[in-house]
Amino acid sequence: MNIPEQKKQSEAKMQKSLESLKHGLSKVRTGRAHTGLLEHVQVEYYGAMVPISQVGNLILADSRTINVQPFEKKMALAIETAIRNANLGLNPSNVGEVIRIPMPALTEERRKELAKVVKGEGEEAKVAMRNIRRDANNAFKDALKTKTISEDEEKRAQDDVQKLTDKFIAEIDKAIAEKERELMAV
């Protein structure tokens, strides 16, 4: 049993979980426009579904408007339809060669709803961190049973993994608090 290797694996998994949470939070809409909102929108292009960024340029016109400039003019309708069907609450309008997507202002009720979604995602990330900790601790216990490590080494390793878990949970709390602050800012 290689304790440093196990700790390194646990830290890498925790880092991936944190990055996944941050990526998920970036998709939660606040009052401001940002092109990340449309990253996951898929557009039908000659029978295949492709990300919107492969069929047009995403441009921030101002703090409340995203513009999409299709690479091919005939793709405008498909892009517009894909954005409407993405359930983002956006209403794109075709203005010649550009599709304008104004960001509607969030109501207080919608802001609170989104804050709950953010907290839920944070809890899921914390559960993932605890599962990673549990897996590492089980590996240490198994190594102790097979007598490849001593009780002291097992205890130290578990303490280290706990400190690592605490650090990442603090990061999650910070990310959630930041997103909530962003959501509630009018």
N, C-alpha and C positions, 0 to 999 in steps of 0.2 A: 504494500500500500504506500503510495507516494502522496503524503499529506499536502505538500506545496502544490502538486499538480491538481489535486482535488479542489483545493481552495481557488486555484487559478481558473479551473473550469466553472466553478460556482460563480465567481466574479464575472466571467464572460457571459454566462447565462443571465445574470442579473442585469448586466449592462444592456444586453439585447432586449430584455423585458422593458427596461426604462426607455430605450430608444423607441420601442414599439408604442409605448404609451405616449411619448412626445409626438410621434408621427400621427397617432390617432387624435390627439388633442388639436393638432394643427388643422384637422379637417372640421373641427367644431367651429361653426360660424359665429363670428362676433360682428359688431356693427361695421367694422372696416372691411374693405374689399382686399383680398389677396388671391393670387393665382393658384395657391395651394388648394383652394376650395374645389377647383375643377380637375385636379390631377387624376382622380379616380374615375372621371366620366369617360365612358367608352362610346365611340362613334362607329357606326357601320361604314366601312370603306371597302367597296368592291367585294362585299360578302363576308368580310372579316371584321371582328370588333377590335379596334385599336384605341389607345389613349388619345384624348383630344389634342395633346401636344404634338402628335404625329400628323395631324391634318390641318393645324393652324397655329399661328403665333398668339400666345396669351400675353396681353399687354395691360398694365394698370393705367387706366386713363386718369383717374383721380382716386381719392380715398374711398369713394362710394361706387366706382364703376370699373368693371373689367371689360376690356374689348378683346374679341377673338377675330383675328384676320385669317380667313381660310387660305390655304395654299392654292386651292382650286375653287373657283367661284361656285361651281355646281355643288360643293360640299356644304355650303352655307345652311341649307334647309336641314340636312342631316345633323349638323352640329347643333343647330337651334333645337331640334327635336330631342336630341340626346341630353341636352342641358335641362330641358323641361321635364324629361322622364327620369332624371336623376334624383328626384325628391329632395331637392335642396331649397325649395321655396323660392326659386329664382325665375324671373320672367324675361328671357332674352328677347331683343328686338333687332331685326335685320335692317341695317341702315346702309344700303348700297353694298360696298365691299367689306364692311365691318359689322360684326354682331356685337351690340352693346348689351351688357348685363348689369343693370343697376342693382345695388344692394339695398333691399328694403330695410327701414329702421326696425330694430327689434323691439317688441312690446315688453313690458315688465314681466308679464306672464311667461312669455317665450324665453326671456333671459333666465328666469328661475328654473324653467324646464331644462334648459341647456346646462345650467349649473348642476342639476341633479344627474344629468347624463355624465358630466365631467367627474363628479364624485364617484359614480358607479364604475367608470373606467379606472379611476384611481384605486378603488377597492379591489378590482380584478387584478391590477398590477401588484398590489400588496400581497394578494393570495398567491400569485405566481412566485413572488420573492420567498414567501414562507415555504412553498413547495420545494423550491430549490434548496433552501436551508435544510428542510427535512431530508431530502435525498442525500445531501452531503453528510448530515449527522448519521443517517443510516449506514452510509459507506464507512464512516469512522467506527461505528458500533460493530459492523461485520469484521472490520480489520482487527478490532480488539478481541472478538470471539476467536478469530483464527490465530491470535497472538502475534500478528505482524507489527502491531504497535502496542505501546504500554498504556495504562490507564491515564497517566499524566499527559502523554501525547494526545490521547483522545480528548481529554478535557480541554487542553489548550487549543486544539483544532476546532472544537465546538465553540469555544469562546471567540475565536477569530472569525468563524463563519457568522456568529451572532452579531459581532461588531460590523461586519460587512453588510449583513441584512439591515441593521439599524441605519447604516449610512445610506443605503439605497432607498429605504422607506422614507427617510428624511428628504431625499431628492424628489421622491414621488409627491410628498406633501407640498414641497416647494412648487413643483410644476402645477399641481392642482390649484393651489392658492393663487398663483400667477394667472392662470386661465380664468378662474372665477373673478378675479379683480378686473381682468380684461372684459369679461362678459358683462359685469355690472356697471362698467364705466359707460356713461351716457354720451 
